Amino acid sequence: MFVSIGIPFFNAEKYLEYAIKSVLYQTHQDWELILIDDGSTDNSLEIAKSFKDSRIRVISDGKNKKLSARLNQIVSEAKSEYIIRMDADDLMDSTRIEKQIRFLKNNPNIDLVSTSLSSIANNNKIYGARIYQNNDLSAFDILSGNIGIVHPSLMVRKSWYERNQYQDNIIAEDYELWCRSYFNNDLNCYRMSEPLYYYREDSSITYDKLKRAYKDQLRIVCNY
């Protein structure tokens, strides 16, 4: 079954090639890969364009619109009813797409499926894992942040994304989306315990970004 994979990137020259190759090595090969440049000033765009595969589309308008806008753009660009998220500095297991699409096909009542993750260092070595168990989410879970949805590991039905777009100009865009969709009774998500996503824990987080994310999260909690 045909799927759309979206990778937004900004100054990701150190790891973007690895991320793209982890898509090329998937056991499920019926896909399109949408690479959206967010105004990179390094060699990221050249790296993206260096892959000569008819299934890969590279989009660049030279602007820095930030992640939320690019995630919404991926939804509008996607040609499939299934959309897969991935960050430009991470990797995914070769069976990720195969297993997630099988799950959504077999569970029509579920709109989103995420996976557990393996933590990797900047040299791509695995040094830990975070395993999430699926459970019924409560309002307390949502507001306390105990959700267990690994945002870049998601496979989502496009129809759900069309109902639930990301809010612009915030750092915690994923958390805001989970809160909004949950309280609209529209967060039908399953969390797989298998670690099918390799998350680079220490590549891009800064103190300032972390502080702004916590402020955004506090504001979102207060709203709900």
Secondary structure as GFF3:
##gff-version 3
##sequence-region A 1 224
A	DSSP	beta_strand	3	9	.	.	.	ID=ss1
A	DSSP	alpha_helix	16	24	.	.	.	ID=ss2
A	DSSP	beta_strand	31	37	.	.	.	ID=ss3
A	DSSP	alpha_helix	44	49	.	.	.	ID=ss4
A	DSSP	beta_strand	56	60	.	.	.	ID=ss5
A	DSSP	alpha_helix	67	77	.	.	.	ID=ss6
A	DSSP	beta_strand	82	85	.	.	.	ID=ss7
A	DSSP	beta_strand	91	92	.	.	.	ID=ss8
A	DSSP	alpha_helix	96	106	.	.	.	ID=ss9
A	DSSP	beta_strand	112	120	.	.	.	ID=ss10
A	DSSP	beta_strand	126	130	.	.	.	ID=ss11
A	DSSP	alpha_helix	139	144	.	.	.	ID=ss12
A	DSSP	three_ten_helix	151	153	.	.	.	ID=ss13
A	DSSP	beta_strand	155	157	.	.	.	ID=ss14
A	DSSP	alpha_helix	158	163	.	.	.	ID=ss15
A	DSSP	alpha_helix	173	183	.	.	.	ID=ss16
A	DSSP	beta_strand	189	200	.	.	.	ID=ss17
A	DSSP	alpha_helix	207	223	.	.	.	ID=ss18
###
